[in-house]
């Protein structure tokens, strides 16, 4: 538990430091600070929206970072779990959009169960917490691949839950 608190404290300090930087330099500063603090390799901005398997930080860093969110809010519904994961990927790795497969893999890596990610994300889309766009529509494949984006409403929902549940526990 002490290691978790130490990691959370270090991440909070990094966040405070980079918030004062120019938005263009903020990502570079974050990459430098994370590399120095945790040994995280640089994430190329051109690769962020694509395949998540390239240049990812260590599993320990990823689990510690999502664990800091889970310590503040333990979502009960599958839609909330999926939304928290989408928020986590947006805030931590600056992914503009993610696929259902990427969400499922990240949830599995953190032992969060979602029976059907598409159904969970449809609920978030219905509530305007996320939006969905068809991507990679190929003529030889009947099923298209959706990409999911978190909306400002979704970000607000997650941040309110993170703060409210943290304060009441």
Secondary structure as the mmCIF struct_conf table of DSSP 4:
data_model
#
loop_
_struct_conf.conf_type_id
_struct_conf.id
_struct_conf.beg_label_comp_id
_struct_conf.beg_label_asym_id
_struct_conf.beg_label_seq_id
_struct_conf.end_label_comp_id
_struct_conf.end_label_asym_id
_struct_conf.end_label_seq_id
HELX_RH_AL_P HELX_RH_AL_P1 UNK A 2 UNK A 19
TURN_TY1_P TURN_TY1_P1 UNK A 20 UNK A 20
BEND BEND1 UNK A 21 UNK A 21
HELX_RH_AL_P HELX_RH_AL_P2 UNK A 23 UNK A 38
HELX_LH_PP_P HELX_LH_PP_P1 UNK A 40 UNK A 44
HELX_RH_AL_P HELX_RH_AL_P3 UNK A 45 UNK A 48
TURN_TY1_P TURN_TY1_P2 UNK A 49 UNK A 49
BEND BEND2 UNK A 50 UNK A 50
TURN_TY1_P TURN_TY1_P3 UNK A 52 UNK A 53
BEND BEND3 UNK A 54 UNK A 55
HELX_LH_PP_P HELX_LH_PP_P2 UNK A 56 UNK A 58
HELX_RH_AL_P HELX_RH_AL_P4 UNK A 59 UNK A 72
BEND BEND4 UNK A 77 UNK A 77
HELX_RH_AL_P HELX_RH_AL_P5 UNK A 78 UNK A 93
BEND BEND5 UNK A 96 UNK A 96
STRN STRN1 UNK A 98 UNK A 99
HELX_RH_AL_P HELX_RH_AL_P6 UNK A 100 UNK A 109
TURN_TY1_P TURN_TY1_P4 UNK A 110 UNK A 111
BEND BEND6 UNK A 115 UNK A 115
HELX_RH_AL_P HELX_RH_AL_P7 UNK A 117 UNK A 126
TURN_TY1_P TURN_TY1_P5 UNK A 127 UNK A 128
BEND BEND7 UNK A 129 UNK A 129
STRN STRN2 UNK A 130 UNK A 135
TURN_TY1_P TURN_TY1_P6 UNK A 139 UNK A 140
BEND BEND8 UNK A 142 UNK A 143
STRN STRN3 UNK A 145 UNK A 150
HELX_RH_AL_P HELX_RH_AL_P8 UNK A 152 UNK A 168
#
